[in-house]
Structure formats: C-alpha cells, structure tokens
Amino acid sequence: MKEIVKYVRAGEGPWFLEVLTYRWKEHVGPSEDYHLGHRTTEEAAPWIAADPVRQLGENFESAARARLENEVDEEIADAFAFAEASPFPEPEELLSDVLKEYQHA
C-alpha cells in the first residue's frame, strides 16, 4: 500500500485495488446466520481471520482510530437528529429522485 500511495501522490496515475471481503453476520442484521444452511462456520473462519477490514482496524494507530470513530459517531448522531427533527415528507415526494423508467404510476 505504501508503494501505491507513493505512486498515486506522485501523479503517476490512478491505481485499482481490489480488496476481497466476506460478510460475517446475517444479511440484514447483527446475528449469525449459520443455522440457515447457506454457509458453515468452517467456511467463514478463514475469511474472518484474513479479513482486510479487521486487519486494518487492528493495525490503525489507536489515537487516529479513536478520532475517526468519534467523527463517524458524531456524523451518525447528526444524521439521526436531522431525520428525527424533519417533518414527514408529503406523499407526492415518494418518487422524487427516482428515474422515470422505474416509476410505476
């Protein structure tokens, strides 16, 4: 990564980086989904052990990580406060910003 960052910052051009990850938890929730039979703990274990997102978090300087986590927490709290303070949209707003070909009027 250091070489890639140096290359890009030097103006040598863009770089494509593919980082394979694996979903740890169920598709739409915080729980395990092994009981559904789509995958086993044996299948997931090596992916979780080698997960690049987890490894990045573990190797991230603790002070920098704490700052980043605080910024994210504040942004989420601000978004929730904005949403909760906002009035419900009018029914005609339902299809705002939806492409016409996807509107089934």
Summary of the structure (lengths in Angstrom):
residues: 105
radius of gyration: 20.9
end to end distance: 49.3
largest distance: 52.6
contacts: 154
relative contact order: 0.06
helix: 57%
strand: 0%
